[in-house]
Amino acid sequence: MYHLTLLFSKVMHIINDSHRTYRNSFDLSYDTLVTALSKLGFPEIDIVVARIGWPTDGAANATSSIAETFMKGLIDHLHSKTGTPLRPRNPPIETFIFSLLDEDQRSITSGNFERHWGMFTFDGQAKYHFNIGLGSKNLVNAQFVEYLPSKWCVVNNNKDLSNATEKALEACSVSDCTVLSPGGSCFNISWPGNILRI
């Protein structure tokens, strides 16, 4: 993930690259691709942004509020049609937002945040206020969602807990425990709440 100073925010942190000035990570990344394509002989090829977003959990800077700032800034920037320093007034022909829902089976090889790119939680609740650019409509929560009864495990401190971490890791191998990892929203739960920290 990019450093937070390159988000779309009111406090601008400018990056100067030779004779070009970048005010956000999107333009910087986009022009890096434009430069590479130009060197390969395709200086005017149209570009489609296949996926862009910001994760909401699983890392220190992966939060709903930061994702909201990024997504609002991205949409405002795309609607302005200002383009980038290398392609002024020529924004990408299409931009696809990643992702609609979290993916609990997604590989976390590149980071625990990988399962948390969704604009909605698993049950269709919006993670933040965001207008995708279709008039004045914000994301709308799913209604009438039926839930199973809430259940959780409580560690019995009077028992032998020598293999508790091993068993917890085994359970996490077939489920999503990324919110318990460093930077995740449940990381600071103390023993015995976060048994993985033993």
N, CA, C and O of each residue as an XYZ file, in Angstrom:
792
protein
N       0.842     -1.173      0.000
C       0.000      0.000      0.000
C       0.889      1.238      0.000
O       2.012      1.215      0.504
N       0.378      2.291     -0.561
C       1.109      3.548     -0.610
C       1.132      4.238      0.743
O       0.275      4.005      1.595
N       2.123      5.084      0.918
C       2.189      5.888      2.129
C       0.984      6.818      2.161
O       0.527      7.288      1.119
N       0.476      7.078      3.347
C      -0.751      7.861      3.484
C      -0.644      9.276      2.943
O      -1.664      9.884      2.620
N       0.566      9.817      2.836
C       0.697     11.182      2.327
C       0.303     11.274      0.862
O       0.090     12.375      0.355
N       0.202     10.153      0.174
C      -0.167     10.171     -1.239
C      -1.651      9.888     -1.470
O      -2.083      9.689     -2.605
N      -2.422      9.871     -0.390
C      -3.871      9.736     -0.536
C      -4.453     10.991     -1.161
O      -3.809     12.040     -1.203
N      -5.665     10.869     -1.639
C      -6.401     12.048     -2.081
C      -6.882     12.742     -0.816
O      -7.863     12.305     -0.215
N      -6.226     13.800     -0.404
C      -6.634     14.482      0.824
C      -6.495     15.980      0.664
O      -5.852     16.464     -0.267
N      -7.107     16.708      1.586
C      -7.059     18.164      1.522
C      -5.666     18.689      1.816
O      -5.280     19.750      1.325
N      -4.911     17.947      2.618
C      -3.528     18.331      2.903
C      -2.663     17.683      1.829
O      -2.422     16.477      1.864
N      -2.204     18.469      0.894
C      -1.450     17.944     -0.241
C       0.015     17.710      0.122
O       0.666     18.563      0.726
N       0.509     16.558     -0.253
C       1.925     16.250     -0.162
C       2.374     15.995     -1.594
O       1.957     15.026     -2.227
N       3.208     16.858     -2.080
C       3.560     16.847     -3.499
C       4.848     16.064     -3.715
O       5.804     16.194     -2.951
N       4.858     15.250     -4.767
C       6.050     14.531     -5.201
C       6.476     15.146     -6.524
O       5.680     15.234     -7.460
N       7.721     15.568     -6.602
C       8.246     16.114     -7.856
C       9.110     15.065     -8.529
O      10.039     14.530     -7.923
N       8.804     14.776     -9.774
C       9.555     13.818    -10.571
C      10.013     14.543    -11.826
O       9.250     14.711    -12.777
N      11.252     14.964    -11.813
C      11.795     15.726    -12.928
C      10.980     17.008    -13.093
O      11.006     17.869    -12.213
N      10.258     17.149    -14.202
C       9.474     18.360    -14.453
C       7.986     18.153    -14.165
O       7.160     18.998    -14.509
N       7.649     17.025    -13.532
C       6.245     16.718    -13.268
C       5.966     16.741    -11.765
O       6.822     16.389    -10.953
N       4.761     17.160    -11.419
C       4.346     17.227    -10.022
C       3.167     16.289     -9.803
O       2.181     16.332    -10.539
N       3.279     15.432     -8.774
C       2.221     14.468     -8.451
C       1.630     14.780     -7.088
O       2.351     14.987     -6.112
N       0.305     14.809     -7.040
C      -0.403     15.126     -5.801
C      -1.112     13.908     -5.200
O      -1.726     14.014     -4.138
N      -1.033     12.757     -5.869
C      -1.671     11.548     -5.337
C      -1.028     10.306     -5.938
O      -0.351     10.374     -6.964
N      -1.251      9.176     -5.284
C      -0.646      7.915     -5.705
C      -1.220      7.400     -7.020
O      -0.523      6.722     -7.775
N      -2.472      7.712     -7.301
C      -3.091      7.244     -8.538
C      -2.355      7.804     -9.757
O      -1.958      7.049    -10.644
N      -2.173      9.121     -9.801
C      -1.490      9.743    -10.940
C      -0.064      9.226    -11.080
O       0.414      8.998    -12.191
N       0.607      9.043     -9.957
C       1.983      8.547     -9.976
C       2.049      7.145    -10.571
O       2.893      6.871    -11.424
N       1.166      6.260    -10.128
C       1.126      4.890    -10.657
C       0.718      4.865    -12.126
O       1.300      4.140    -12.934
N      -0.277      5.655    -12.455
C      -0.782      5.707    -13.829
C       0.320      6.160    -14.786
O       0.520      5.552    -15.838
N       1.029      7.221    -14.423
C       2.085      7.720    -15.303
C       3.291      6.794    -15.357
O       4.036      6.813    -16.337
N       3.495      5.988    -14.327
C       4.540      4.965    -14.389
C       4.202      3.971    -15.491
O       5.079      3.564    -16.253
N       2.933      3.580    -15.577
C       2.486      2.682    -16.640
C       2.575      3.361    -18.002
O       3.018      2.743    -18.970
N       2.161      4.621    -18.090
C       2.242      5.371    -19.351
C       3.689      5.403    -19.844
O       3.945      5.201    -21.032
N       4.626      5.653    -18.947
C       6.051      5.701    -19.309
C       6.523      4.347    -19.821
O       7.211      4.273    -20.839
N       6.157      3.271    -19.118
C       6.571      1.931    -19.539
C       5.986      1.578    -20.909
O       6.691      1.045    -21.766
N       4.706      1.873    -21.116
C       4.081      1.585    -22.410
C       4.701      2.413    -23.531
O       4.850      1.930    -24.653
N       5.060      3.650    -23.232
C       5.705      4.509    -24.236
C       7.052      3.936    -24.648
O       7.404      3.947    -25.827
N       7.803      3.436    -23.674
C       9.121      2.861    -23.986
C       9.003      1.581    -24.794
O       9.939      1.192    -25.492
N       7.843      0.922    -24.699
C       7.602     -0.289    -25.481
C       7.002      0.014    -26.852
O       6.744     -0.897    -27.638
N       6.781      1.302    -27.135
C       6.263      1.697    -28.439
C       4.770      1.948    -28.488
O       4.195      2.005    -29.575
N       4.125      2.099    -27.335
C       2.678      2.333    -27.288
C       2.360      3.609    -26.506
O       1.706      3.540    -25.465
N       2.805      4.762    -26.983
C       2.634      5.996    -26.210
C       1.194      6.498    -26.117
O       0.869      7.232    -25.184
N       0.332      6.127    -27.048
C      -1.035      6.663    -27.061
C      -2.103      5.623    -26.749
O      -3.294      5.907    -26.877
N      -1.698      4.431    -26.344
C      -2.679      3.367    -26.112
C      -3.630      3.754    -24.971
O      -3.215      4.341    -23.972
N      -4.915      3.411    -25.142
C      -5.898      3.662    -24.085
C      -5.630      2.730    -22.910
O      -5.221      1.584    -23.094
N      -5.862      3.228    -21.716
C      -5.621      2.448    -20.501
C      -6.927      2.285    -19.736
O      -7.681      3.239    -19.548
N      -7.175      1.057    -19.299
C      -8.298      0.739    -18.422
C      -7.709      0.341    -17.074
O      -6.846     -0.534    -17.006
N      -8.167      0.972    -16.014
C      -7.720      0.600    -14.672
C      -8.591     -0.572    -14.230
O      -9.778     -0.407    -13.952
N      -7.986     -1.754    -14.169
C      -8.744     -2.979    -13.926
C      -9.224     -3.110    -12.489
O     -10.279     -3.693    -12.241
N      -8.462     -2.574    -11.536
C      -8.917     -2.629    -10.152
C      -8.171     -1.622     -9.304
O      -6.951     -1.488     -9.392
N      -8.924     -0.920     -8.486
C      -8.338      0.045     -7.568
C      -9.252      0.158     -6.356
O     -10.476      0.126     -6.481
N      -8.653      0.288     -5.204
C      -9.423      0.409     -3.975
C      -8.489      0.592     -2.797
O      -7.303      0.877     -2.966
N      -9.034      0.425     -1.597
C      -8.234      0.536     -0.377
C      -8.806     -0.449      0.634
O     -10.016     -0.458      0.859
N      -7.962     -1.283      1.251
C      -8.461     -2.264      2.215
C      -8.925     -1.614      3.516
O      -8.527     -0.496      3.843
N      -9.769     -2.327      4.248
C     -10.365     -1.775      5.464
C      -9.969     -2.515      6.738
O     -10.434     -2.156      7.820
N      -9.131     -3.529      6.639
C      -8.692     -4.256      7.834
C      -7.473     -5.092      7.473
O      -7.139     -5.241      6.298
N      -6.809     -5.637      8.492
C      -5.692     -6.540      8.275
C      -4.333     -5.880      8.248
O      -3.331     -6.580      8.103
N      -4.246     -4.571      8.380
C      -2.972     -3.842      8.426
C      -3.211     -2.512      9.136
O      -4.350     -2.066      9.278
N      -2.136     -1.895      9.574
C      -2.250     -0.665     10.370
C      -2.996      0.449      9.637
O      -3.808      1.140     10.253
N      -2.748      0.641      8.363
C      -3.395      1.717      7.604
C      -4.584      1.235      6.780
O      -5.063      1.941      5.892
N      -5.047      0.049      7.077
C      -6.214     -0.503      6.379
C      -7.438     -0.304      7.264
O      -7.801     -1.179      8.051
N      -8.069      0.861      7.124
C      -9.246      1.174      7.940
C     -10.361      1.704      7.047
O     -10.119      2.146      5.924
N     -11.567      1.654      7.559
C     -12.708      2.167      6.794
C     -12.593      3.662      6.545
O     -12.962      4.137      5.471
N     -12.088      4.411      7.516
C     -12.002      5.867      7.330
C     -10.962      6.237      6.275
O     -11.181      7.162      5.493
N      -9.842      5.532      6.243
C      -8.833      5.810      5.216
C      -9.351      5.374      3.844
O      -9.136      6.063      2.847
N     -10.034      4.227      3.798
C     -10.619      3.767      2.528
C     -11.635      4.774      2.008
O     -11.683      5.047      0.809
N     -12.440      5.322      2.897
C     -13.430      6.328      2.495
C     -12.746      7.563      1.913
O     -13.168      8.077      0.877
N     -11.697      8.038      2.571
C     -10.945      9.194      2.066
C     -10.385      8.909      0.679
O     -10.491      9.736     -0.226
N      -9.786      7.728      0.521
C      -9.196      7.361     -0.764
C     -10.254      7.271     -1.860
O     -10.084      7.839     -2.938
N     -11.348      6.558     -1.584
C     -12.363      6.345     -2.616
C     -13.064      7.640     -3.012
O     -13.309      7.872     -4.196
N     -13.389      8.485     -2.037
C     -14.011      9.774     -2.365
C     -13.063     10.619     -3.206
O     -13.479     11.236     -4.187
N     -11.799     10.646     -2.825
C     -10.815     11.408     -3.591
C     -10.638     10.871     -4.995
O     -10.521     11.639     -5.950
N     -10.617      9.549     -5.123
C     -10.477      8.925     -6.441
C     -11.641      9.305     -7.351
O     -11.429      9.724     -8.489
N     -12.860      9.163     -6.857
C     -14.037      9.490     -7.675
C     -14.035     10.965     -8.063
O     -14.297     11.301     -9.218
N     -13.741     11.847     -7.110
C     -13.675     13.283     -7.424
C     -12.617     13.557     -8.486
O     -12.836     14.345     -9.406
N     -11.471     12.899     -8.352
C     -10.378     13.093     -9.306
C     -10.771     12.604    -10.703
O     -10.522     13.287    -11.697
N     -11.383     11.426    -10.774
C     -11.796     10.891    -12.075
C     -12.876     11.760    -12.714
O     -12.857     11.976    -13.926
N     -13.807     12.255    -11.922
C     -14.878     13.110    -12.453
C     -14.356     14.469    -12.909
O     -14.970     15.112    -13.760
N     -13.246     14.907    -12.359
C     -12.688     16.205    -12.767
C     -12.108     16.151    -14.178
O     -11.953     17.181    -14.835
N     -11.786     14.933    -14.639
C     -11.215     14.715    -15.975
C      -9.934     15.519    -16.210
O      -9.620     15.872    -17.347
N      -9.198     15.806    -15.137
C      -7.936     16.541    -15.289
C      -6.828     15.665    -15.833
O      -5.844     16.174    -16.370
N      -6.972     14.350    -15.703
C      -5.928     13.464    -16.181
C      -4.719     13.485    -15.271
O      -4.827     13.783    -14.081
N      -3.561     13.163    -15.842
C      -2.309     13.098    -15.088
C      -1.287     14.003    -15.757
O      -1.532     14.492    -16.860
N      -0.142     14.239    -15.114
C       0.869     15.088    -15.755
C       1.290     14.611    -17.153
O       1.546     15.440    -18.027
N       1.367     13.301    -17.379
C       1.744     12.810    -18.709
C       0.563     12.735    -19.677
O       0.753     12.725    -20.893
N      -0.635     12.684    -19.146
C      -1.840     12.647    -19.982
C      -2.880     13.631    -19.449
O      -3.929     13.227    -18.946
N      -2.581     14.927    -19.564
C      -3.538     15.923    -19.065
C      -4.856     15.861    -19.836
O      -4.872     15.657    -21.050
N      -5.964     16.042    -19.108
C      -7.317     16.007    -19.661
C      -7.607     14.708    -20.416
O      -8.460     14.676    -21.302
N      -6.896     13.646    -20.061
C      -7.085     12.357    -20.719
C      -7.062     11.248    -19.659
O      -6.107     10.475    -19.596
N      -8.118     11.166    -18.820
C      -8.143     10.144    -17.771
C      -8.334      8.754    -18.369
O      -8.594      8.632    -19.566
N      -8.209      7.700    -17.554
C      -8.435      6.353    -18.086
C      -9.847      6.231    -18.650
O     -10.784      6.853    -18.150
N      -9.986      5.411    -19.711
C     -11.302      5.296    -20.339
C     -12.302      4.594    -19.423
O     -13.502      4.860    -19.491
N     -11.805      3.694    -18.562
C     -12.655      3.042    -17.562
C     -11.820      2.755    -16.323
O     -10.614      2.521    -16.405
N     -12.486      2.776    -15.177
C     -11.830      2.450    -13.912
C     -12.770      1.552    -13.122
O     -13.920      1.914    -12.872
N     -12.283      0.385    -12.731
C     -13.090     -0.579    -11.992
C     -12.665     -0.588    -10.529
O     -11.488     -0.762    -10.213
N     -13.637     -0.399     -9.644
C     -13.366     -0.362     -8.211
C     -13.265     -1.787     -7.677
O     -14.065     -2.660     -8.012
N     -12.268     -1.987     -6.847
C     -12.030     -3.281     -6.219
C     -12.222     -3.112     -4.725
O     -11.455     -2.367     -4.115
N     -13.133     -3.716     -4.134
C     -13.995     -4.792     -4.539
C     -15.365     -4.553     -3.916
O     -15.495     -3.734     -3.006
N     -16.355     -5.235     -4.382
C     -17.693     -5.068     -3.833
C     -17.781     -5.652     -2.421
O     -18.244     -4.984     -1.497
N     -17.338     -6.890     -2.262
C     -17.397     -7.583     -0.969
C     -16.021     -8.096     -0.572
O     -15.162     -8.306     -1.429
N     -15.809     -8.296      0.721
C     -14.592     -8.948      1.188
C     -14.560    -10.381      0.669
O     -15.600    -10.979      0.396
N     -13.346    -10.923      0.537
C     -13.177    -12.289      0.043
C     -12.436    -13.094      1.105
O     -11.213    -12.998      1.213
N     -13.164    -13.883      1.888
C     -12.542    -14.581      3.008
C     -11.661    -15.755      2.595
O     -10.962    -16.316      3.439
N     -11.673    -16.136      1.337
C     -10.811    -17.219      0.869
C      -9.630    -16.709      0.039
O      -8.842    -17.508     -0.468
N      -9.503    -15.411     -0.102
C      -8.422    -14.823     -0.894
C      -7.074    -15.097     -0.227
O      -6.974    -15.089      1.000
N      -6.054    -15.335     -1.021
C      -4.707    -15.575     -0.498
C      -4.208    -14.353      0.269
O      -4.431    -13.217     -0.149
N      -3.535    -14.592      1.385
C      -2.967    -13.496      2.173
C      -1.443    -13.481      2.062
O      -0.762    -12.919      2.920
N      -0.913    -14.094      1.015
C       0.529    -14.141      0.814
C       1.149    -12.755      0.805
O       2.226    -12.566      1.371
N       0.505    -11.787      0.184
C       1.073    -10.430      0.113
C       0.646     -9.551      1.283
O       1.052     -8.391      1.354
N      -0.164    -10.077      2.201
C      -0.548     -9.314      3.387
C      -1.931     -9.687      3.882
O      -2.792    -10.098      3.104
N      -2.139     -9.542      5.185
C      -3.427     -9.902      5.780
C      -4.564     -8.990      5.343
O      -5.733     -9.322      5.536
N      -4.235     -7.853      4.763
C      -5.261     -6.918      4.278
C      -5.953     -7.428      3.024
O      -7.010     -6.912      2.661
N      -5.388     -8.427      2.352
C      -5.903     -8.884      1.056
C      -7.357     -9.352      1.094
O      -8.031     -9.321      0.065
N      -7.849     -9.778      2.236
C      -9.228    -10.267      2.317
C     -10.231     -9.167      2.646
O     -11.415     -9.447      2.835
N      -9.770     -7.915      2.715
C     -10.615     -6.835      3.230
C     -10.712     -5.637      2.283
O     -10.655     -4.494      2.737
N     -10.855     -5.874      0.989
C     -10.964     -4.786      0.012
C     -12.406     -4.373     -0.251
O     -12.631     -3.379     -0.942
N     -13.370     -5.083      0.260
C     -14.773     -4.837     -0.060
C     -15.303     -3.506      0.445
O     -14.896     -3.017      1.499
N     -16.224     -2.924     -0.330
C     -16.938     -1.718      0.115
C     -18.045     -2.105      1.089
O     -18.550     -1.269      1.838
N     -18.421     -3.402      1.067
C     -19.457     -3.922      1.957
C     -18.888     -5.064      2.793
O     -17.965     -5.758      2.367
N     -19.448     -5.249      3.984
C     -19.097     -6.402      4.797
C     -19.714     -7.651      4.171
O     -20.468     -7.561      3.203
N     -19.390     -8.811      4.727
C     -19.901    -10.068      4.187
C     -21.424    -10.107      4.127
O     -21.998    -10.819      3.304
N     -22.077     -9.343      5.000
C     -23.540     -9.370      5.054
C     -24.189     -8.165      4.373
O     -25.365     -7.879      4.600
N     -23.428     -7.463      3.543
C     -24.002     -6.391      2.739
C     -24.157     -5.049      3.423
O     -24.939     -4.214      2.969
N     -23.425     -4.821      4.511
C     -23.480     -3.532      5.197
C     -22.338     -2.655      4.691
O     -21.188     -3.092      4.664
N     -22.644     -1.436      4.294
C     -21.615     -0.520      3.776
C     -20.586     -0.234      4.865
O     -20.945      0.017      6.015
N     -19.314     -0.273      4.501
C     -18.245     -0.018      5.466
C     -17.991      1.466      5.663
O     -17.425      1.879      6.674
N     -18.411      2.261      4.697
C     -18.207      3.706      4.794
C     -19.195      4.406      3.872
O     -19.826      3.771      3.027
N     -19.324      5.719      4.040
C     -20.207      6.520      3.184
C     -19.446      6.855      1.911
O     -18.328      7.369      1.953
N     -20.069      6.557      0.785
C     -19.349      6.713     -0.472
C     -20.343      6.781     -1.616
O     -21.257      5.961     -1.698
N     -20.170      7.744     -2.490
C     -21.004      7.907     -3.672
C     -20.180      7.459     -4.871
O     -19.141      8.051     -5.161
N     -20.627      6.431     -5.566
C     -19.845      5.913     -6.688
C     -19.939      6.772     -7.939
O     -19.444      6.391     -9.000
N     -20.569      7.921     -7.814
C     -20.591      8.854     -8.930
C     -21.843      8.800     -9.769
O     -21.869      9.339    -10.876
N     -22.875      8.166     -9.271
C     -24.134      8.065    -10.013
C     -25.177      8.950     -9.355
O     -26.119      8.456     -8.735
N     -25.011     10.233     -9.487
C     -25.943     11.164     -8.853
C     -25.609     11.339     -7.388
O     -24.438     11.383     -7.010
N     -26.634     11.437     -6.569
C     -26.408     11.679     -5.143
C     -26.648     10.431     -4.304
O     -26.975     10.535     -3.122
N     -26.493      9.267     -4.892
C     -26.773      8.025     -4.176
C     -25.520      7.484     -3.502
O     -24.480      7.310     -4.137
N     -25.639      7.221     -2.204
C     -24.568      6.576     -1.456
C     -24.785      5.072     -1.462
O     -25.829      4.590     -1.903
N     -23.800      4.333     -0.973
C     -23.950      2.894     -0.830
C     -25.124      2.613      0.105
O     -25.333      3.332      1.082
N     -25.880      1.572     -0.197
C     -27.064      1.232      0.591
C     -26.861     -0.137      1.231
O     -26.435     -1.085      0.571
N     -27.167     -0.229      2.508
C     -27.038     -1.496      3.229
C     -28.081     -2.505      2.772
O     -29.205     -2.144      2.425
N     -27.687     -3.781      2.778
C     -28.649     -4.855      2.537
C     -29.641     -4.877      3.698
O     -29.287     -4.565      4.835
N     -30.869     -5.244      3.403
C     -31.894     -5.300      4.446
C     -32.396     -6.728      4.616
O     -32.259     -7.564      3.724
N     -32.966     -6.980      5.759
C     -33.580     -8.266      6.083
C     -32.583     -9.426      6.013
O     -32.938    -10.533      5.609
N     -31.353     -9.166      6.403
C     -30.341    -10.219      6.437
C     -30.638    -11.122      7.629
O     -30.828    -10.635      8.744
N     -30.678    -12.415      7.405
C     -30.923    -13.361      8.496
C     -29.588    -13.884      9.001
O     -28.749    -14.336      8.222
N     -29.404    -13.817     10.301
C     -28.146    -14.233     10.917
C     -28.355    -15.488     11.751
O     -29.438    -15.723     12.286
N     -27.308    -16.282     11.852
C     -27.299    -17.388     12.800
C     -27.124    -16.806     14.195
O     -26.659    -15.673     14.325
N     -27.478    -17.539     15.234
C     -27.264    -17.021     16.588
C     -25.776    -16.753     16.828
O     -24.918    -17.493     16.346
N     -25.480    -15.691     17.576
C     -24.088    -15.361     17.901
C     -23.519    -16.420     18.834
O     -24.151    -16.792     19.823
N     -22.322    -16.902     18.513
C     -21.628    -17.884     19.347
C     -20.159    -17.517     19.369
O     -19.631    -16.985     18.392
N     -19.504    -17.794     20.466
C     -18.078    -17.579     20.551
C     -17.504    -18.536     21.572
O     -18.229    -19.098     22.393
N     -16.213    -18.713     21.516
C     -15.519    -19.604     22.435
C     -14.870    -18.777     23.532
O     -14.351    -17.689     23.283
N     -14.905    -19.302     24.740
C     -14.253    -18.652     25.869
C     -13.218    -19.619     26.407
O     -13.522    -20.785     26.660
N     -11.991    -19.137     26.582
C     -10.915    -19.983     27.081
C     -11.123    -20.240     28.566
O     -11.374    -19.316     29.339
N     -11.017    -21.506     28.954
C     -11.109    -21.896     30.360
C      -9.697    -21.895     30.931
O      -8.914    -22.800     30.642
N      -9.365    -20.900     31.731
C      -8.012    -20.776     32.279
C      -7.651    -21.890     33.249
O      -6.484    -22.011     33.621
N      -8.605    -22.704     33.671
C      -8.329    -23.793     34.608
C      -7.888    -25.065     33.893
O      -7.624    -26.072     34.549
N      -7.805    -25.042     32.611
C      -7.427    -26.229     31.838
C      -5.990    -26.099     31.345
O      -5.394    -25.023     31.405
N      -5.439    -27.218     30.854
C      -4.095    -27.209     30.264
C      -4.183    -26.498     28.915
O      -4.869    -26.969     28.008
N      -3.498    -25.375     28.783
C      -3.559    -24.570     27.559
C      -2.273    -24.660     26.736
O      -2.025    -23.806     25.884
N      -1.456    -25.684     26.983
C      -0.164    -25.772     26.302
C      -0.305    -25.897     24.786
O       0.590    -25.472     24.055
N      -1.388    -26.462     24.303
C      -1.557    -26.591     22.848
C      -2.654    -25.668     22.311
O      -3.120    -25.853     21.187
N      -3.066    -24.681     23.102
C      -4.161    -23.793     22.682
C      -3.810    -23.009     21.423
O      -4.635    -22.890     20.517
N      -2.590    -22.474     21.359
C      -2.187    -21.706     20.181
C      -2.164    -22.589     18.943
O      -2.613    -22.182     17.872
N      -1.636    -23.806     19.094
C      -1.598    -24.749     17.974
C      -3.006    -25.034     17.451
O      -3.224    -25.068     16.240
N      -3.947    -25.235     18.347
C      -5.327    -25.513     17.942
C      -5.981    -24.281     17.319
O      -6.761    -24.394     16.374
N      -5.658    -23.110     17.854
C      -6.205    -21.878     17.273
C      -5.675    -21.674     15.858
O      -6.426    -21.299     14.958
N      -4.381    -21.921     15.662
C      -3.794    -21.795     14.320
C      -4.412    -22.808     13.359
O      -4.625    -22.507     12.184
N      -4.695    -23.994     13.856
C      -5.356    -25.008     13.036
C      -6.741    -24.522     12.604
O      -7.123    -24.676     11.444
N      -7.480    -23.944     13.528
C      -8.804    -23.403     13.197
C      -8.686    -22.269     12.187
O      -9.510    -22.153     11.280
N      -7.658    -21.430     12.342
C      -7.476    -20.296     11.426
C      -7.024    -20.733     10.038
O      -7.145    -19.970      9.079
N      -6.505    -21.952      9.920
C      -6.071    -22.421      8.601
C      -7.255    -22.653      7.669
O      -7.083    -22.702      6.451
N      -8.453    -22.796      8.227
C      -9.642    -23.015      7.400
C     -10.681    -21.912      7.579
O     -11.821    -22.047      7.137
N     -10.284    -20.831      8.224
C     -11.191    -19.690      8.391
C     -10.380    -18.405      8.324
O      -9.152    -18.452      8.247
N     -11.041    -17.273      8.352
C     -10.361    -15.985      8.214
C     -10.098    -15.372      9.587
O     -11.017    -14.890     10.249
N      -8.838    -15.396     10.004
C      -8.431    -14.809     11.286
C      -7.552    -13.578     11.072
O      -6.845    -13.161     11.989
N      -7.586    -12.998      9.885
C      -6.681    -11.883      9.579
C      -6.913    -10.668     10.458
O      -5.991     -9.873     10.638
N      -8.103    -10.490     11.012
C      -8.344     -9.340     11.890
C      -7.578     -9.457     13.203
O      -7.444     -8.470     13.926
N      -7.070    -10.661     13.524
C      -6.277    -10.868     14.736
C      -4.800    -10.582     14.520
O      -4.040    -10.516     15.486
N      -4.378    -10.412     13.274
C      -2.964    -10.219     12.957
C      -2.523     -8.788     13.257
O      -3.365     -7.902     13.402
N      -1.202     -8.550     13.353
C      -0.709     -7.188     13.632
C      -1.307     -6.168     12.665
O      -1.251     -6.340     11.447
N      -1.878     -5.110     13.223
C      -2.528     -4.081     12.420
C      -4.004     -4.326     12.200
O      -4.726     -3.416     11.792
N      -4.470     -5.544     12.465
C      -5.882     -5.866     12.288
C      -6.740     -5.246     13.377
O      -6.235     -4.841     14.424
N      -8.031     -5.174     13.124
C      -8.934     -4.487     14.053
C      -9.070     -5.186     15.398
O      -9.473     -4.547     16.370
N      -8.750     -6.470     15.492
C      -8.843     -7.195     16.766
C      -7.473     -7.578     17.315
O      -7.385     -8.423     18.206
N      -6.415     -6.981     16.810
C      -5.063     -7.367     17.221
C      -4.769     -7.051     18.678
O      -4.061     -7.819     19.330
N      -5.277     -5.973     19.203
C      -4.921     -5.560     20.558
C      -5.750     -6.218     21.649
O      -5.705     -5.786     22.801
N      -6.497     -7.245     21.310
C      -7.213     -7.995     22.340
C      -6.167     -8.760     23.143
O      -5.310     -9.431     22.569
N      -6.235     -8.664     24.445
C      -5.230     -9.316     25.283
C      -5.601    -10.769     25.562
O      -6.721    -11.201     25.288
N      -4.659    -11.504     26.103
C      -4.896    -12.883     26.505
C      -6.018    -12.900     27.526
O      -6.006    -12.022     28.389
N      -6.978    -13.799     27.519
C      -7.046    -14.919     26.590
C      -7.865    -14.626     25.337
O      -8.102    -15.533     24.539
N      -8.301    -13.391     25.146
C      -9.123    -13.068     23.985
C      -8.451    -13.371     22.667
O      -9.083    -13.893     21.748
N      -7.172    -13.048     22.567
C      -6.428    -13.339     21.344
C      -5.412    -14.413     21.670
O      -4.255    -14.120     21.976
N      -5.844    -15.635     21.605
C      -5.022    -16.775     21.996
C      -3.840    -16.972     21.053
O      -2.883    -17.666     21.397
N      -3.896    -16.367     19.866
C      -2.806    -16.515     18.900
C      -1.555    -15.764     19.322
O      -0.490    -15.988     18.748
N      -1.652    -14.876     20.311
C      -0.507    -14.057     20.705
C       0.359    -14.717     21.770
O       1.286    -14.083     22.273
N       0.091    -15.949     22.123
C       0.891    -16.623     23.156
C       2.322    -16.759     22.683
O       3.162    -17.299     23.404
